[in-house]
Amino acid sequence: MTATAPSGHRIYQGLVSLDWHKKREHWGGGRRRPCRFCHRLCFLLDDDRHPVHKICLERALTASLAQGERRAAA
């Protein structure tokens, strides 16, 4: 199953994939700050302007999606 949302992400086989290649607002301007998930330094920002690695955010969104599906099944 593949779903595409207008917010710039796809869900393919249960995994979230973000498409940030044309979105300049995700660039942190060259300033490295700690990722909100792994705390290593990163250049990117999420939609709320918090520093984040793209892969860290994809994994967090996938985990959140899976948790929501488990709750719905219970």
Residue, then its C-alpha position, 0 to 999 in steps of 0.5 A: m500500500t502506498a499513500t501520498a499526503p500533501s504534507g510531503h511524505r509517503i507511506y510505503q509498506g508501513l514506513v514513512s518516507l519524507d520528501w524534503h528535496k525541494k523544501r528549503e524551509h527544512w534547511g537550518g542555514g548551515r548551523r548544526r544543532p542537536c537532533r531532537f531524537c538522537h541528540r547528535l548534531c544536524f543541519l535540518l529542521d522539521d516543520d516546527r523548526h526543531p533540529v532533526h535528522k530526516i531519518c530520525l523523524e521518519r523512524a519516529l513517524t513510522a513508530s507512531l503510525a505503528q503504535g496507532e494501528r496497534r491501538a486501533a486493533a485492540 
